[in-house]
Amino acid sequence: MKSKELDKVKSPIINRPQTLSIALEIEGTAPLIQHNFDQKTIEEMLRKHMGLSVTREKKVPADCIERAIIRNTANAICVPPTSIKKAMLCAAAQVKGMAKTKLRSMLFIEGGSIPITYSQMVPRMDMVRTSGIGKTPDVRFRPAFEDWKARLIILFSDALPVETVIDLLHRAGNGGLGEWRPERDGSFGTFIISRSIVDKKEIEAVRKACRPPLKPLVIPPWAMNAEISDDLLRRIGKNEEEEDE
């Protein structure tokens, strides 16, 4: 190809997709009930499914409630960012033409955790039925946080209008967060958007507060060299998704 012909060939213009952000505060309209799968619970579950002996300890309500609280590595009480994203994805089903699968890669909650503030924590004792064929009843002690609030930053693709993002979070508030939320046939964990955060200093403060990740689970030394099958991991995953009745 001659040089003159090369000059006529136009190089394709590739524009990088832009990621936008919006900072918002949400306010609970019903108490937020938490139930965390802590280190001790997971280890007991792991031993049981591996056929190892499990010493069943007596329940101490105060200890159960403390272990049920979700905290980050800074020891702040929080909600997982993924729970807010999942609530927004579920809300997308209410919007005509909104593809949930595409939305997964267009919408993110910034940070490793979303700290909450609240007026008081009320201890709860509830009778629940676990998942599985037997659905055996169990007494569960959990914390309920009243008048809770949370500040978060939502990252989203420039292909999504900001009005759509806000609408999805509004709808997610009807589905709720935590245990016994409306999405799970309950009435707890609902919220509304209380305000938009525009002050740069406050936005940076929110970003800093949300930076710490959730407290991670640690592989116990006795399980480090044990053979754990994929079937076992699937069963543990199902137990983590127990639904209350």
C-alpha positions as CSV (number, residue, x, y, z in Angstrom):
1,M,0.0,0.0,0.0
2,K,1.3,3.4,-1.0
3,S,2.0,6.1,1.6
4,K,-0.8,8.3,0.2
5,E,-3.2,5.4,0.6
6,L,-2.0,4.8,4.2
7,D,-2.7,8.4,5.0
8,K,-6.3,7.9,4.0
9,V,-6.8,5.0,6.4
10,K,-8.2,6.3,9.7
11,S,-7.1,4.7,12.9
12,P,-10.1,3.5,15.1
13,I,-10.7,5.7,18.0
14,I,-11.1,3.7,21.2
15,N,-12.6,5.6,24.1
16,R,-12.1,4.2,27.6
17,P,-15.3,3.8,29.5
18,Q,-15.8,6.3,32.2
19,T,-16.6,5.3,35.8
20,L,-18.8,7.8,37.6
21,S,-19.6,8.0,41.3
22,I,-22.2,9.3,43.7
23,A,-22.1,9.5,47.5
24,L,-25.4,9.0,49.4
25,E,-26.7,8.4,52.9
26,I,-29.3,5.8,53.6
27,E,-31.5,5.7,56.6
28,G,-33.3,2.7,58.0
29,T,-37.1,2.7,58.2
30,A,-37.1,-0.6,60.1
31,P,-34.5,-2.2,62.5
32,L,-31.6,-4.0,60.8
33,I,-31.1,-7.6,62.1
34,Q,-27.7,-9.1,61.5
35,H,-26.5,-12.7,61.5
36,N,-22.8,-13.2,60.8
37,F,-21.2,-16.5,60.1
38,D,-18.2,-16.1,62.4
39,Q,-15.0,-18.0,62.6
40,K,-16.2,-20.3,65.4
41,T,-19.5,-21.2,63.6
42,I,-17.7,-22.0,60.3
43,E,-15.1,-24.2,62.1
44,E,-17.9,-26.1,63.8
45,M,-19.6,-26.5,60.4
46,L,-16.4,-27.6,58.8
47,R,-15.7,-30.3,61.4
48,K,-19.2,-31.6,61.1
49,H,-19.1,-32.0,57.4
50,M,-15.6,-33.6,57.5
51,G,-16.9,-36.2,59.9
52,L,-14.8,-34.9,62.8
53,S,-16.0,-34.7,66.4
54,V,-17.8,-31.5,67.3
55,T,-18.1,-30.4,70.9
56,R,-21.5,-28.8,71.2
57,E,-21.1,-25.9,73.6
58,K,-24.0,-24.4,75.6
59,K,-25.3,-21.2,74.1
60,V,-24.7,-17.9,75.9
61,P,-27.0,-15.3,74.4
62,A,-24.6,-12.4,74.9
63,D,-21.8,-14.3,73.2
64,C,-24.1,-15.4,70.3
65,I,-25.3,-11.8,69.7
66,E,-21.7,-10.5,69.7
67,R,-20.6,-13.1,67.3
68,A,-23.6,-12.3,65.0
69,I,-22.5,-8.7,64.6
70,I,-20.8,-8.0,61.3
71,R,-17.6,-5.9,61.8
72,N,-14.7,-4.8,59.6
73,T,-11.0,-4.9,60.4
74,A,-11.3,-1.5,62.1
75,N,-13.9,-3.1,64.4
76,A,-16.7,-0.9,63.1
77,I,-20.2,-2.4,62.8
78,C,-21.1,-2.5,59.2
79,V,-23.0,-4.0,56.3
80,P,-21.2,-5.8,53.4
81,P,-21.0,-3.8,50.2
82,T,-22.1,-6.9,48.3
83,S,-25.4,-7.0,50.2
84,I,-26.3,-3.5,48.9
85,K,-25.3,-4.4,45.4
86,K,-27.3,-7.6,45.5
87,A,-30.3,-5.6,46.8
88,M,-29.9,-3.2,43.8
89,L,-29.6,-6.1,41.4
90,C,-32.8,-7.7,42.8
91,A,-34.5,-4.3,42.4
92,A,-33.5,-4.2,38.7
93,A,-36.2,-6.9,38.1
94,Q,-38.8,-4.3,38.8
95,V,-37.5,-2.0,36.0
96,K,-38.7,-2.9,32.5
97,G,-35.8,-3.5,30.1
98,M,-33.2,-3.6,32.8
99,A,-30.8,-6.6,32.3
100,K,-29.6,-7.9,35.7
101,T,-26.7,-9.7,34.1
102,K,-25.3,-6.6,32.4
103,L,-25.9,-4.5,35.5
104,R,-23.5,-6.7,37.5
105,S,-20.5,-5.3,35.6
106,M,-21.8,-1.7,35.5
107,L,-22.5,-1.2,39.2
108,F,-20.2,-1.4,42.3
109,I,-20.2,-0.2,45.9
110,E,-16.9,1.3,46.8
111,G,-14.8,0.0,49.7
112,G,-14.5,-3.2,51.7
113,S,-17.3,-2.4,54.2
114,I,-20.1,0.1,54.9
115,P,-20.1,1.2,58.6
116,I,-23.4,2.1,60.2
117,T,-24.5,4.4,63.0
118,Y,-27.5,3.6,65.2
119,S,-29.4,4.8,68.2
120,Q,-29.4,1.4,70.1
121,M,-28.8,-2.3,69.7
122,V,-31.7,-4.5,70.8
123,P,-31.0,-8.2,71.5
124,R,-33.4,-10.6,69.8
125,M,-34.3,-14.2,70.5
126,D,-36.1,-15.8,67.5
127,M,-37.2,-19.3,66.6
128,V,-36.1,-20.2,63.1
129,R,-36.1,-23.2,60.8
130,T,-32.9,-24.1,59.0
131,S,-32.7,-25.1,55.4
132,G,-32.7,-28.8,54.3
133,I,-35.0,-31.7,54.3
134,G,-35.5,-31.8,58.1
135,K,-35.8,-28.1,58.6
136,T,-35.2,-28.5,62.3
137,P,-36.1,-25.5,64.4
138,D,-33.4,-23.5,66.2
139,V,-33.3,-20.7,68.7
140,R,-31.2,-17.8,67.4
141,F,-29.9,-14.8,69.3
142,R,-29.2,-11.8,67.1
143,P,-28.7,-8.1,67.3
144,A,-31.2,-5.6,65.9
145,F,-30.0,-2.0,65.2
146,E,-32.6,0.7,65.5
147,D,-32.5,4.1,63.7
148,W,-29.5,3.0,61.7
149,K,-27.8,5.0,59.0
150,A,-25.0,4.4,56.5
151,R,-23.0,6.5,54.1
152,L,-21.8,4.9,50.8
153,I,-20.3,5.6,47.5
154,I,-21.7,4.0,44.4
155,L,-19.5,3.5,41.3
156,F,-21.3,3.1,38.0
157,S,-20.6,3.0,34.3
158,D,-21.3,6.1,32.2
159,A,-23.7,4.0,30.3
160,L,-26.0,4.2,33.3
161,P,-27.9,7.5,34.0
162,V,-27.4,8.7,37.5
163,E,-31.2,8.8,37.9
164,T,-31.3,5.1,37.2
165,V,-28.7,4.4,39.9
166,I,-30.6,6.4,42.5
167,D,-33.9,4.7,41.5
168,L,-32.3,1.3,41.9
169,L,-31.1,2.1,45.4
170,H,-34.6,3.5,46.3
171,R,-36.2,0.2,45.1
172,A,-33.5,-1.8,47.0
173,G,-34.6,-0.1,50.2
174,N,-38.0,-1.8,49.8
175,G,-36.3,-5.2,49.6
176,G,-34.2,-4.4,52.6
177,L,-30.9,-5.6,54.1
178,G,-30.0,-8.2,56.7
179,E,-32.1,-10.9,58.2
180,W,-35.9,-11.1,57.9
181,R,-36.0,-8.5,55.2
182,P,-39.0,-8.1,52.9
183,E,-37.1,-10.0,50.1
184,R,-37.1,-13.0,52.5
185,D,-40.7,-12.5,53.6
186,G,-39.9,-10.4,56.6
187,S,-40.3,-6.7,57.4
188,F,-36.9,-5.6,58.7
189,G,-33.9,-3.9,57.2
190,T,-35.8,-1.5,54.9
191,F,-34.3,1.9,54.2
192,I,-34.7,5.2,52.2
193,I,-32.2,7.6,50.7
194,S,-32.0,10.4,53.2
195,R,-29.6,12.7,51.4
196,S,-27.0,13.2,48.7
197,I,-23.4,13.9,49.9
198,V,-21.7,16.6,47.9
199,D,-19.1,18.1,50.3
200,K,-15.7,16.9,49.1
201,K,-14.3,16.6,52.7
202,E,-17.3,14.5,53.7
203,I,-16.9,12.3,50.6
204,E,-13.3,11.7,51.5
205,A,-14.3,10.8,55.0
206,V,-16.9,8.3,53.7
207,R,-14.2,6.8,51.4
208,K,-11.8,6.4,54.3
209,A,-14.4,4.9,56.6
210,C,-15.5,2.4,53.9
211,R,-11.9,1.3,53.1
212,P,-11.3,-1.4,55.8
213,P,-12.4,-4.8,54.6
214,L,-14.7,-7.1,56.5
215,K,-13.0,-9.3,59.1
216,P,-11.8,-12.3,57.1
217,L,-12.2,-16.0,58.0
218,V,-8.9,-17.8,58.8
219,I,-8.2,-21.4,57.8
220,P,-7.7,-23.3,61.1
221,P,-4.4,-25.1,61.4
222,W,-6.1,-28.5,61.8
223,A,-7.8,-28.1,58.4
224,M,-4.8,-26.7,56.5
225,N,-3.7,-30.1,55.1
226,A,-7.1,-31.8,55.1
227,E,-8.8,-32.9,51.9
228,I,-11.9,-30.8,51.4
229,S,-14.1,-31.9,48.5
230,D,-16.1,-29.6,46.2
231,D,-19.3,-31.2,47.5
232,L,-18.3,-30.3,51.0
233,L,-17.8,-26.7,50.1
234,R,-21.2,-26.6,48.3
235,R,-22.9,-28.0,51.4
236,I,-21.2,-25.4,53.6
237,G,-22.4,-22.7,51.1
238,K,-25.9,-23.9,51.3
239,N,-25.8,-23.7,55.1
240,E,-24.6,-20.1,54.9
241,E,-27.8,-19.3,52.9
242,E,-30.2,-20.5,55.5
243,E,-33.6,-18.8,55.3
244,D,-35.7,-17.9,58.3
245,E,-39.4,-18.6,58.5
